[in-house]
Amino acid sequence: MLLTTVQIFTIICFFFLATTTEAAERLKRVKSEPAQAPAPVATPVTILSIIPAQAEPGAKIVLSGTGFGEKAAVFLGSVEIAVRTSDAKIIEFTVPPQLEAGIYALYLKRSDGMIGRSYNFTVLPLRPVLTSLNPAQLSFCASGKEREVAAIGSNFGESSMLFFDGAALNSTLVSSETLSFTVPPVPGGLHQVLVKNSPENGSASLALVVETRPEIGQVSVGNEYVNYYELIITGRNFSQNSSMYVDGVQIGGRGQEMTDREKLLYVDCTKMIYQRHPYSSVKKDFRLQIVNSGGEGSQVITVSAP
């Protein structure tokens, strides 16, 4: 059946109207739906400076940068460290005291889980602190346990080394605050003691005095013979070349002749024997002094004997 011109025109108008209405509805829906904003990009965690870049346990470290956020954590290796944050640009933390010396990866983890780039951070050995020596003065002729000295301070460990006059000396770690050592045979005078935890990490040095000045402790009468008797002089820091002055007259020491009647015999650094030939058995007062070859003299002792 053939369509008339009127019918064809009617059908075309119907389809045109339907298409136009549908397009208008789609446009209306598009305009009524709000546009979706793009997803925000997270600010990266960026460390710009680490001050200082190496430190001992217990030291304070300051990080500056951007994107730290209000809450973050610092890691040294696998150790998480509590921090203090300021303006999301400054973080402060303290190197944990239990960390051993070495190189650690330092990085920051924000509360949203974002982790920043890692940096090498060197934990230095604790710097030893030497505060005193006990005793700080030693007799030249001290022996055995008398030569043992305690170095007292802090931050001593198994790797700590004690140096005496610049040379490493065997020592014993008593505690983190005490090292003990034995003073080697050295000349009298001042000697330097220090402790190192590494070649570049040492304490200040302290002085140990090895005292060589003779000192008289006691004078007593010893054996008696036909024409002389012995005066036994005990004390410390006597030497084979020590001389004795009796009322100002030198006896013994360098230049003493074996034929001299009055003799001074050296036993050891704590004892000497004066062979005295009195012209009378009546007691009298006289003064004694021991003088070492270096010119150091003991106190003057008054003795009452024949």
BAFI-3210 file (N, C-alpha, C; in Angstrom, 3 decimals, decimal comma, padded with zeros to 6 digits):
// residues 306
n [1|2|3|4|5|6|7|8|9|10|11|12|13|14|15|16|17|18|19|20|21|22|23|24|25|26|27|28|29|30|31|32|33|34|35|36|37|38|39|40|41|42|43|44|45|46|47|48|49|50|51|52|53|54|55|56|57|58|59|60|61|62|63|64|65|66|67|68|69|70|71|72|73|74|75|76|77|78|79|80|81|82|83|84|85|86|87|88|89|90|91|92|93|94|95|96|97|98|99|100|101|102|103|104|105|106|107|108|109|110|111|112|113|114|115|116|117|118|119|120|121|122|123|124|125|126|127|128|129|130|131|132|133|134|135|136|137|138|139|140|141|142|143|144|145|146|147|148|149|150|151|152|153|154|155|156|157|158|159|160|161|162|163|164|165|166|167|168|169|170|171|172|173|174|175|176|177|178|179|180|181|182|183|184|185|186|187|188|189|190|191|192|193|194|195|196|197|198|199|200|201|202|203|204|205|206|207|208|209|210|211|212|213|214|215|216|217|218|219|220|221|222|223|224|225|226|227|228|229|230|231|232|233|234|235|236|237|238|239|240|241|242|243|244|245|246|247|248|249|250|251|252|253|254|255|256|257|258|259|260|261|262|263|264|265|266|267|268|269|270|271|272|273|274|275|276|277|278|279|280|281|282|283|284|285|286|287|288|289|290|291|292|293|294|295|296|297|298|299|300|301|302|303|304|305|306]
n.u [000,849|000,579|001,918|000,487|001,369|000,881|000,842|003,476|004,855|003,841|004,911|007,677|007,824|007,077|009,220|011,342|010,563|010,618|013,348|014,540|013,456|014,530|017,283|017,271|016,536|018,752|020,754|019,774|020,032|022,817|023,606|022,437|023,877|026,539|029,946|032,695|035,447|038,970|040,946|042,834|046,398|048,741|050,966|054,421|056,805|059,516|062,833|064,984|067,227|069,536|070,541|072,742|074,507|075,653|076,020|076,324|074,763|071,945|072,122|070,578|068,693|067,844|065,464|064,635|062,197|059,589|056,084|055,752|053,528|051,046|051,557|054,120|056,676|060,050|062,520|065,389|067,108|065,504|064,416|061,946|061,392|060,308|059,082|059,232|057,180|057,135|055,260|054,892|057,191|059,531|061,249|062,190|064,296|065,684|068,664|068,475|069,678|070,465|071,446|073,988|077,245|077,470|076,296|073,119|069,930|068,069|064,798|061,529|058,231|054,982|051,766|049,739|050,819|052,633|055,979|059,110|062,127|065,121|068,047|071,578|072,681|075,020|075,759|077,717|080,376|079,927|081,324|084,005|084,221|086,491|086,947|088,372|091,319|092,188|094,461|095,610|098,186|101,303|103,718|107,140|108,436|106,403|104,818|103,412|100,016|099,966|100,481|098,239|095,658|092,574|090,654|088,226|085,005|082,745|080,739|082,342|083,343|083,469|085,112|086,694|089,812|092,698|095,086|098,438|100,632|100,411|100,640|099,025|097,650|097,249|094,116|091,405|087,970|085,904|083,390|080,862|081,719|084,240|087,632|090,371|093,914|097,434|100,178|102,974|106,605|107,986|109,675|109,880|107,475|105,066|102,480|100,424|097,043|094,449|091,253|090,001|087,297|087,237|089,511|089,235|087,784|088,054|088,650|089,191|092,500|094,043|096,269|098,713|100,670|103,885|105,565|108,779|110,149|112,018|110,932|110,946|109,844|110,203|112,729|114,870|116,752|118,994|120,897|123,633|127,133|130,669|132,065|130,263|126,839|123,606|121,403|118,182|116,478|113,340|110,976|110,077|110,763|113,552|116,795|119,536|121,511|120,990|121,795|122,701|122,243|123,746|123,344|124,067|126,314|127,412|126,726|127,316|125,830|126,638|130,086|130,816|133,239|134,418|136,049|135,272|134,379|131,814|128,841|126,288|123,887|122,087|119,030|116,422|113,897|112,445|113,880|116,821|120,120|121,970|125,219|126,505|129,131|129,574|131,143|130,671|128,712|126,630|123,424|122,493|121,037|120,515|120,235|118,620|118,504|117,359|118,570|117,950|119,626|118,750|118,421|116,183|114,894|114,141|111,921|113,310|114,503|114,632|116,767|117,292|120,002|122,965]
n.v [-001,191|002,159|005,066|008,158|011,525|013,196|011,443|010,508|012,882|013,330|011,181|011,739|014,136|013,205|011,476|013,368|015,073|013,358|012,673|015,151|015,802|013,764|014,393|016,855|016,127|014,595|016,597|018,207|016,506|016,254|018,844|019,161|017,410|017,605|018,576|016,354|016,785|016,510|013,867|014,638|015,123|013,486|015,175|014,833|013,317|015,101|015,441|018,001|018,793|017,407|017,727|017,253|015,299|013,056|011,471|010,849|008,272|009,464|012,076|015,088|015,424|017,347|017,581|019,128|020,089|019,287|018,365|016,807|016,538|016,441|014,427|012,100|009,563|008,732|006,620|004,727|002,545|-000,352|000,641|002,415|005,807|008,148|011,440|015,075|017,410|020,431|022,874|021,264|021,200|020,969|018,543|017,001|014,684|012,185|010,354|006,963|005,561|002,898|002,163|000,733|001,711|002,674|002,667|003,778|003,495|006,313|007,389|008,872|008,313|009,082|009,725|008,911|006,779|007,245|007,079|008,626|009,357|007,487|008,145|007,988|007,674|008,231|006,633|007,460|006,091|006,223|009,014|008,680|009,679|010,967|011,470|011,318|010,006|007,298|006,049|009,462|010,033|008,469|006,491|006,301|003,926|002,166|-001,027|-004,093|-004,393|-001,814|-000,294|-000,247|001,495|003,225|004,313|006,668|007,495|007,807|006,100|003,946|000,959|-002,410|-002,038|000,050|001,706|002,247|004,801|005,472|007,973|008,307|005,757|002,632|000,818|-002,131|-002,730|-003,218|-003,668|-002,636|-001,562|000,400|002,774|002,603|001,850|-000,247|-000,233|-001,038|000,799|001,194|000,630|003,694|006,871|009,351|012,032|013,923|012,174|011,282|010,260|008,823|007,873|006,001|005,364|004,904|005,440|008,208|009,166|010,201|010,750|013,657|014,216|013,167|013,936|011,853|011,559|010,507|010,153|011,035|012,106|011,590|010,130|010,006|007,613|006,292|006,007|003,773|001,985|-000,577|-003,505|-003,858|-003,388|-003,899|-001,380|000,168|000,869|000,088|002,264|002,027|003,103|003,704|004,194|005,747|005,837|005,762|005,542|003,805|005,633|007,511|009,891|010,711|013,244|014,179|016,265|018,134|017,050|015,111|011,709|008,712|007,949|009,119|008,807|007,847|006,301|002,997|002,679|004,553|005,434|005,929|004,683|004,386|002,137|000,789|-000,877|-001,377|000,464|001,294|001,120|001,856|001,538|002,975|002,938|003,741|005,256|005,957|008,400|008,365|006,754|008,082|009,438|011,689|014,469|014,588|015,605|014,170|013,714|012,525|012,605|012,498|011,639|013,440|015,736|016,030|016,265|014,702|015,250|016,768|014,881|014,622|012,849|010,920|009,465|007,448]
n.w [000,000|-000,885|000,632|001,365|000,554|002,713|004,844|004,892|005,517|008,046|009,496|009,351|010,770|013,326|014,075|014,091|016,111|018,316|018,428|018,908|021,394|023,037|022,883|024,097|026,662|027,427|027,400|029,400|031,611|031,733|032,317|034,807|036,490|038,806|038,124|038,593|040,807|040,195|041,705|044,637|044,675|046,669|048,861|048,555|050,820|051,817|052,679|053,406|054,847|057,241|060,410|063,027|060,483|061,419|064,565|068,133|070,178|071,965|071,134|069,839|066,872|064,028|061,515|058,481|056,042|053,704|053,579|055,841|057,429|060,113|061,871|062,235|061,843|062,556|061,227|061,994|060,370|061,289|063,554|065,137|065,933|068,285|067,580|067,462|066,027|064,138|062,656|060,449|058,999|060,346|062,159|065,153|066,806|069,006|069,015|069,674|072,753|072,774|070,320|068,345|067,131|063,694|060,218|059,327|057,664|057,282|057,372|056,799|057,883|057,123|058,737|057,023|055,787|053,783|052,683|052,854|050,962|051,711|053,726|054,366|057,646|060,152|063,094|065,681|067,747|071,274|072,863|075,020|078,444|080,640|083,952|086,378|088,086|090,115|092,284|091,738|092,006|092,258|093,858|092,914|093,477|093,899|093,894|092,550|093,466|094,278|092,089|090,601|088,989|088,842|086,197|085,984|084,816|082,151|079,631|078,832|077,159|075,737|073,555|074,269|074,631|076,559|076,833|077,571|077,973|075,204|074,145|073,574|076,276|078,162|079,646|081,991|081,712|084,082|084,583|082,875|083,719|084,754|084,197|084,773|085,256|085,106|086,066|084,060|084,375|084,627|084,168|086,783|087,307|085,325|083,639|080,857|080,600|078,734|077,253|074,515|072,314|069,675|066,917|066,333|068,403|071,326|074,870|076,969|078,216|081,292|083,994|085,426|088,245|088,860|091,608|092,676|094,743|097,649|100,731|104,186|106,400|108,858|111,414|112,909|115,423|114,575|114,228|116,537|116,752|117,514|117,197|115,839|114,923|113,440|111,782|110,786|108,049|106,889|104,284|101,272|097,728|097,627|096,137|094,481|094,173|096,048|098,557|101,959|104,340|107,241|109,743|107,855|106,651|103,964|103,307|101,658|098,416|095,066|094,422|096,862|098,787|099,225|101,377|103,171|106,461|107,610|106,306|103,808|103,053|100,398|100,338|099,238|097,414|099,509|101,795|103,636|105,063|107,574|108,531|111,421|113,192|116,300|118,446|121,045|123,547|124,526|123,992|121,414|119,685|116,224|112,792|109,946|106,422|103,309|100,032|096,617|093,495|091,617|092,990|094,546|097,755|100,909|103,709|106,654|109,315|112,821|114,865|117,779|119,040|119,758]
ca.u [000,000|001,364|001,598|000,256|002,359|000,542|001,240|004,954|005,247|003,477|005,886|008,960|007,692|007,054|010,597|012,147|010,182|011,109|014,815|014,837|013,077|015,517|018,543|017,088|016,552|020,159|021,459|019,293|020,642|024,247|023,750|022,016|024,863|027,735|031,222|033,534|036,800|040,017|041,472|044,022|047,679|049,390|052,251|055,487|057,646|060,822|063,800|065,939|068,478|069,676|071,573|073,905|074,336|076,183|075,968|076,385|073,490|071,544|072,199|069,351|068,796|066,786|065,182|063,788|061,743|058,182|055,213|055,873|052,219|050,923|052,072|055,033|057,652|061,372|063,118|066,815|067,042|064,184|064,041|061,058|061,774|059,331|059,564|058,490|056,968|056,841|054,816|054,977|058,419|060,679|061,099|063,312|064,291|066,908|069,234|068,291|070,948|070,854|071,982|075,430|077,852|077,332|075,536|071,721|069,046|067,147|063,676|060,380|056,949|053,874|050,632|048,930|051,541|053,619|057,362|060,030|063,402|066,021|069,376|072,541|072,952|076,077|075,739|079,106|080,577|079,832|082,609|084,294|084,465|087,411|086,777|089,367|092,158|092,283|094,963|096,159|099,618|101,865|105,122|108,025|108,814|105,217|104,900|102,224|098,717|100,140|100,591|096,943|094,939|091,233|090,240|086,800|084,319|081,500|080,721|083,370|082,793|084,419|086,056|087,466|091,249|093,348|096,395|099,336|101,675|100,235|100,741|097,942|098,040|096,226|093,239|090,284|086,693|085,207|082,006|080,809|082,259|085,564|088,654|091,535|095,162|098,643|101,140|104,238|107,786|108,226|110,361|109,020|106,941|103,694|102,185|099,088|096,146|093,171|090,507|089,422|086,344|087,617|090,700|088,947|086,773|088,748|088,344|090,258|093,536|094,297|097,666|099,076|101,968|104,754|106,337|110,118|110,739|112,143|110,181|111,331|108,706|110,606|114,148|114,969|118,067|119,044|121,945|124,743|128,409|131,681|132,352|129,222|125,500|122,840|120,143|117,355|115,633|112,292|110,191|109,817|111,464|115,001|117,472|120,903|122,383|120,581|122,773|122,098|122,946|123,656|123,738|124,660|127,450|126,938|127,184|126,776|125,554|127,709|131,397|131,128|134,345|134,196|136,864|134,683|133,950|130,346|128,316|124,846|123,641|120,766|118,389|115,462|113,432|111,726|114,703|118,263|120,759|123,078|126,184|126,975|130,214|129,502|132,328|130,230|127,477|125,588|122,528|122,483|120,116|121,104|119,221|118,831|117,740|117,736|118,523|118,189|120,631|118,164|118,345|114,968|115,224|113,060|111,811|114,413|114,069|115,528|116,930|118,035|120,713|124,405]
ca.v [000,000|003,376|006,133|009,462|012,578|013,715|010,445|010,527|014,116|013,157|010,263|012,456|015,108|012,459|011,065|014,556|015,580|012,408|012,803|016,453|015,726|012,918|015,140|017,909|015,484|014,255|017,834|018,655|015,660|016,594|020,140|019,056|016,631|018,411|018,067|015,730|017,345|015,483|013,392|015,394|014,418|013,548|015,888|013,882|013,577|015,534|015,910|018,905|018,855|016,596|018,420|016,885|014,096|011,947|011,852|009,777|007,987|010,495|013,409|015,592|015,606|018,194|017,407|020,157|019,688|019,544|017,201|015,960|016,327|016,738|013,306|011,277|008,790|008,601|005,296|004,485|001,119|-000,876|001,220|003,570|006,796|009,206|012,722|016,302|018,088|021,859|023,492|020,250|021,410|020,689|017,382|016,761|013,389|011,849|009,052|006,043|005,213|001,494|001,902|000,564|002,544|002,143|003,467|003,379|004,170|007,225|007,801|009,375|007,719|009,940|008,995|008,303|005,633|007,621|006,995|009,451|008,783|007,174|008,757|007,362|008,409|007,538|006,668|007,410|005,503|007,186|009,601|008,408|010,822|010,626|012,525|011,274|008,826|006,954|007,355|010,333|010,168|007,149|006,484|005,720|002,565|001,350|-002,324|-004,929|-003,730|-000,377|000,364|-000,312|002,775|003,181|005,456|006,810|008,398|007,256|005,667|002,955|-000,294|-003,466|-001,564|001,175|001,488|003,235|005,212|006,022|008,714|008,125|004,350|001,795|000,053|-003,098|-002,290|-004,107|-002,979|-002,984|-001,175|001,471|003,980|002,355|001,001|-000,374|-000,520|-001,048|001,772|000,532|001,322|004,939|007,884|010,209|013,231|013,901|011,262|011,533|009,114|009,111|006,699|006,148|004,347|004,700|006,269|009,648|009,428|010,043|011,648|014,575|013,495|013,546|013,747|010,956|011,975|009,502|010,938|010,499|012,759|010,630|010,441|009,182|007,252|005,930|005,716|002,946|001,393|-001,986|-004,297|-003,134|-004,088|-003,428|000,049|000,912|000,267|000,405|002,996|001,555|004,197|003,205|005,254|005,425|006,551|005,777|004,957|003,369|006,808|008,466|010,223|011,147|014,342|014,127|017,611|018,848|016,327|014,089|010,335|007,859|008,563|009,062|009,199|007,249|005,347|001,816|002,780|005,522|004,799|006,027|004,161|004,317|000,948|000,757|-002,195|-001,229|001,855|001,626|000,870|002,094|001,302|003,896|002,374|004,911|005,024|007,058|008,594|008,255|005,988|008,986|009,850|013,096|014,765|015,013|015,691|013,332|013,989|011,738|013,399|011,689|012,195|014,549|016,911|016,045|015,905|014,366|016,117|016,614|014,166|014,715|011,529|010,897|008,188|007,683]
ca.w [000,000|-001,019|001,593|000,776|000,911|004,052|005,845|004,979|006,234|009,467|010,119|009,484|011,887|014,589|014,407|014,375|017,443|019,339|018,539|019,529|022,831|023,732|022,980|025,104|027,982|027,742|027,723|030,718|032,642|031,827|032,996|036,208|037,261|039,112|037,608|039,611|040,903|040,094|042,996|045,045|044,637|047,985|048,905|048,897|051,998|051,319|053,680|052,778|055,620|058,458|061,196|062,199|059,669|062,206|065,980|069,110|070,843|072,914|070,536|069,215|065,424|063,470|060,092|057,880|054,725|053,405|053,504|057,031|058,024|061,543|062,648|061,449|062,618|061,943|061,374|061,772|060,123|061,670|064,848|065,039|066,942|068,522|067,078|067,746|064,751|064,218|061,396|059,386|058,236|061,222|063,041|066,061|067,478|069,741|068,640|070,812|073,421|072,596|068,987|068,222|066,086|062,350|059,258|059,311|056,717|057,954|056,536|057,538|057,498|057,517|059,316|055,963|055,245|052,776|053,159|052,081|050,543|052,821|053,689|055,265|058,886|060,894|064,560|066,137|069,072|072,372|073,243|076,428|079,325|081,724|084,957|087,453|088,258|091,538|092,719|090,698|092,287|092,512|094,241|091,914|093,841|094,141|093,226|092,674|093,459|094,497|090,793|089,937|088,972|088,257|085,380|086,293|083,896|081,618|078,226|078,547|076,661|075,406|072,546|074,793|074,814|077,418|076,321|078,588|077,246|073,767|073,739|074,086|077,461|078,554|080,725|082,287|081,828|085,319|084,311|081,879|084,362|085,328|083,596|085,649|084,549|085,923|085,558|083,707|084,915|083,881|084,987|087,585|086,673|084,838|082,541|080,344|080,462|078,077|076,799|073,182|071,856|068,280|066,690|066,323|069,419|072,588|075,976|077,373|078,968|082,678|084,387|086,529|088,770|089,463|092,575|092,936|095,925|098,751|101,953|105,335|107,228|110,227|111,659|114,119|115,669|114,199|114,863|117,154|116,639|118,473|117,089|115,111|114,932|112,249|111,820|109,676|107,552|105,993|103,636|099,869|096,655|097,758|094,986|094,755|094,186|097,071|099,614|103,204|104,993|108,698|110,195|106,733|106,081|103,039|103,458|100,615|097,132|094,082|094,919|098,156|098,755|100,068|102,593|104,092|107,702|107,654|105,045|103,581|102,244|099,755|100,365|098,143|097,370|100,748|102,984|103,596|106,355|107,871|109,477|112,165|114,156|117,281|119,283|122,429|123,697|125,009|122,913|121,016|118,587|114,953|111,737|108,767|105,209|102,141|098,805|095,419|092,579|090,885|093,846|095,367|099,125|101,820|104,872|107,620|110,510|113,973|115,483|119,030|119,104|120,058]
c.u [000,869|000,896|001,411|001,307|002,110|001,011|002,763|005,418|004,980|004,504|007,229|008,901|007,717|008,462|011,480|011,867|010,723|012,611|015,209|014,545|014,095|016,846|018,452|017,124|017,978|020,949|021,073|019,938|022,113|024,446|023,405|023,003|026,112|028,993|032,067|034,948|037,830|040,545|042,743|045,275|048,372|050,737|053,352|056,233|059,054|061,675|064,848|067,260|068,383|070,835|071,595|073,642|074,955|076,256|076,081|074,979|073,201|071,562|070,857|069,612|067,602|066,686|064,320|063,422|060,298|057,424|055,307|054,505|052,229|051,497|052,924|055,953|058,952|061,881|064,619|066,951|065,636|063,673|063,177|061,329|060,680|059,929|058,706|058,408|056,593|056,506|054,919|056,217|059,677|060,341|062,367|063,175|065,642|067,385|069,121|069,616|071,408|071,468|073,503|075,954|077,710|076,541|074,117|070,978|068,053|066,040|062,493|059,113|055,825|052,705|049,746|049,637|052,581|055,016|058,250|061,292|064,293|067,387|070,284|072,786|073,940|075,898|077,171|079,211|080,452|081,217|082,873|084,592|085,334|087,398|087,844|090,167|092,278|093,247|095,505|097,651|100,150|103,319|105,951|108,331|107,609|105,334|103,592|100,939|098,828|100,206|099,274|096,206|093,583|090,979|088,723|086,171|083,004|081,702|081,882|082,686|083,882|085,470|086,926|088,924|091,821|094,745|097,177|100,512|101,633|100,309|099,608|098,451|096,907|095,424|092,107|089,022|085,982|083,717|082,036|081,385|083,675|086,397|089,813|092,757|096,319|099,666|102,459|105,417|108,111|109,002|109,360|108,540|105,505|103,566|100,714|098,314|094,882|092,557|089,928|088,442|086,505|088,804|090,439|088,039|087,373|088,328|089,433|091,262|093,653|095,745|097,770|100,485|102,686|105,754|107,676|110,775|110,823|111,380|110,599|110,099|109,081|112,103|114,228|116,368|117,997|120,134|123,047|125,994|129,409|131,859|131,356|127,878|124,754|121,601|119,363|116,366|114,627|111,485|109,862|110,640|112,955|115,601|118,892|121,865|121,955|121,715|122,013|122,940|122,664|124,229|124,516|125,834|126,934|127,586|126,525|126,495|126,711|129,029|131,741|132,228|134,056|134,969|136,301|134,148|132,427|129,798|126,791|124,608|122,208|120,237|117,365|114,886|112,633|112,613|116,178|118,816|121,964|123,958|126,881|128,032|130,213|130,819|131,969|128,937|126,330|124,740|122,645|121,481|120,894|120,002|119,626|117,957|118,271|117,555|118,841|119,145|120,083|118,024|117,093|115,302|113,984|112,917|113,008|113,856|115,105|115,548|117,716|118,665|122,185|125,120]
c.v [001,220|004,409|007,424|010,435|013,097|012,745|010,427|011,747|013,981|012,270|010,960|013,426|014,394|012,050|012,255|015,086|014,678|012,541|014,090|016,425|014,918|013,645|016,223|017,334|015,128|015,483|018,337|017,858|015,993|017,884|020,043|018,283|017,474|017,756|017,511|016,316|016,230|015,110|014,165|014,526|014,596|014,261|014,919|014,306|013,896|016,045|016,751|018,986|017,972|017,189|017,855|015,592|012,866|012,398|010,611|009,458|009,048|011,898|013,791|015,878|016,427|017,937|018,569|019,725|020,056|018,234|016,284|015,639|016,633|015,630|012,434|010,519|008,721|007,193|005,398|002,987|000,639|-000,282|002,453|004,507|007,849|010,552|013,858|017,085|019,537|022,386|022,542|020,402|021,076|019,484|017,239|015,367|013,162|010,463|008,113|005,620|003,788|001,200|001,772|001,447|001,871|003,092|002,907|004,136|005,012|007,600|008,178|008,747|008,572|009,097|008,357|007,138|005,978|007,659|007,822|008,696|008,534|007,813|008,004|008,264|007,593|007,738|006,452|006,654|006,594|007,710|009,314|009,693|010,351|011,761|012,501|009,979|008,556|005,784|008,158|010,552|008,830|007,282|005,778|004,262|001,708|000,056|-003,074|-004,137|-002,233|000,400|000,316|001,010|002,562|004,468|005,548|007,824|007,807|006,878|004,750|001,666|-001,285|-002,997|-000,404|000,787|002,619|003,519|005,896|006,654|008,417|006,701|003,550|000,919|-000,902|-002,569|-003,287|-003,281|-003,485|-002,703|-000,093|002,770|003,797|001,429|000,922|-000,732|-000,466|-000,119|001,061|001,248|002,530|005,894|008,693|011,413|013,049|012,956|011,422|010,228|009,577|007,812|007,000|005,004|004,048|005,613|007,763|010,062|009,183|011,055|012,711|013,787|014,044|013,213|012,769|011,328|010,761|010,262|010,271|011,141|011,759|011,096|009,479|008,903|007,001|005,682|004,947|002,347|-000,098|-002,714|-003,399|-004,015|-003,441|-001,913|000,822|000,201|000,707|001,229|002,575|002,665|003,600|004,380|004,848|006,315|006,739|005,146|004,578|004,546|007,858|008,689|010,689|012,277|014,258|015,427|018,340|018,154|015,179|012,750|009,509|008,624|008,397|009,534|008,604|006,203|004,181|001,888|003,789|004,802|004,788|005,591|004,217|003,170|000,966|-000,671|-002,280|000,178|002,245|001,501|001,152|001,895|002,239|003,235|003,536|004,495|006,163|007,187|008,502|007,464|006,851|009,448|011,344|013,272|015,174|014,916|014,863|013,828|013,122|012,611|012,480|012,397|013,368|015,810|016,978|015,522|015,594|015,449|015,847|015,995|014,369|013,375|011,693|009,516|008,486|008,286]
c.w [000,000|-000,013|000,860|001,250|002,300|005,124|006,021|005,755|007,720|010,178|010,341|010,652|013,234|015,013|014,753|015,775|018,540|019,553|019,239|021,018|023,616|023,910|024,039|026,505|028,391|028,146|029,096|031,831|032,834|032,590|034,478|037,065|037,509|038,559|038,742|039,576|040,783|041,476|043,361|045,011|045,984|047,890|049,290|050,158|051,512|052,465|052,965|053,526|056,851|059,243|062,623|061,443|060,316|063,658|066,851|069,616|071,915|072,345|069,899|067,743|064,948|061,974|059,622|056,473|054,524|053,408|054,709|057,629|059,507|062,410|061,752|062,390|061,832|062,220|061,139|061,623|060,432|062,968|064,628|066,217|067,059|068,123|067,621|066,440|064,973|062,829|060,211|058,523|059,039|062,096|063,872|066,666|068,139|069,324|069,841|071,434|073,168|071,236|069,007|067,090|064,730|061,466|059,170|058,211|057,508|056,976|057,415|056,986|058,039|058,017|058,259|055,271|054,209|053,392|052,239|051,705|051,765|052,598|054,651|056,463|059,706|062,389|065,035|067,459|070,132|072,724|074,721|077,191|080,477|082,734|086,049|087,387|089,751|091,717|091,537|090,894|092,762|092,905|093,176|092,225|094,214|093,349|093,407|092,559|093,713|093,180|090,000|090,098|088,316|087,488|085,485|085,344|083,462|080,148|077,874|078,079|076,323|074,409|073,051|074,977|075,655|076,872|077,440|077,855|075,750|073,272|074,364|075,221|077,798|079,734|080,877|082,451|083,076|085,165|083,245|082,427|084,877|084,455|084,585|084,821|085,535|085,295|085,264|084,373|084,045|084,775|085,793|086,802|086,239|083,651|082,155|080,156|079,748|077,598|075,424|072,913|070,378|068,028|066,758|067,473|070,801|073,628|076,106|078,208|080,384|083,026|085,557|086,961|089,364|090,321|092,858|094,158|097,072|099,983|103,047|106,182|108,673|110,260|112,967|114,220|115,341|114,965|115,425|117,084|117,581|118,398|116,215|115,293|113,664|112,577|110,568|109,298|106,574|105,456|102,213|098,944|096,924|096,501|095,361|094,809|095,194|098,063|100,836|103,793|106,485|109,237|109,094|106,079|105,219|103,335|102,363|099,339|096,180|094,691|096,264|097,986|099,681|101,377|103,584|105,314|107,811|106,293|105,030|102,606|101,710|099,786|099,235|098,243|098,601|101,990|102,705|105,003|106,488|108,926|110,181|113,195|115,171|118,052|120,758|122,457|124,204|123,819|122,651|119,872|117,352|113,870|110,516|107,614|104,081|100,899|097,626|094,473|091,773|091,713|094,702|096,760|099,950|102,879|105,800|108,895|111,616|114,692|116,773|119,196|119,422|118,847]
res [m|l|l|t|t|v|q|i|f|t|i|i|c|f|f|f|l|a|t|t|t|e|a|a|e|r|l|k|r|v|k|s|e|p|a|q|a|p|a|p|v|a|t|p|v|t|i|l|s|i|i|p|a|q|a|e|p|g|a|k|i|v|l|s|g|t|g|f|g|e|k|a|a|v|f|l|g|s|v|e|i|a|v|r|t|s|d|a|k|i|i|e|f|t|v|p|p|q|l|e|a|g|i|y|a|l|y|l|k|r|s|d|g|m|i|g|r|s|y|n|f|t|v|l|p|l|r|p|v|l|t|s|l|n|p|a|q|l|s|f|c|a|s|g|k|e|r|e|v|a|a|i|g|s|n|f|g|e|s|s|m|l|f|f|d|g|a|a|l|n|s|t|l|v|s|s|e|t|l|s|f|t|v|p|p|v|p|g|g|l|h|q|v|l|v|k|n|s|p|e|n|g|s|a|s|l|a|l|v|v|e|t|r|p|e|i|g|q|v|s|v|g|n|e|y|v|n|y|y|e|l|i|i|t|g|r|n|f|s|q|n|s|s|m|y|v|d|g|v|q|i|g|g|r|g|q|e|m|t|d|r|e|k|l|l|y|v|d|c|t|k|m|i|y|q|r|h|p|y|s|s|v|k|k|d|f|r|l|q|i|v|n|s|g|g|e|g|s|q|v|i|t|v|s|a|p]
***
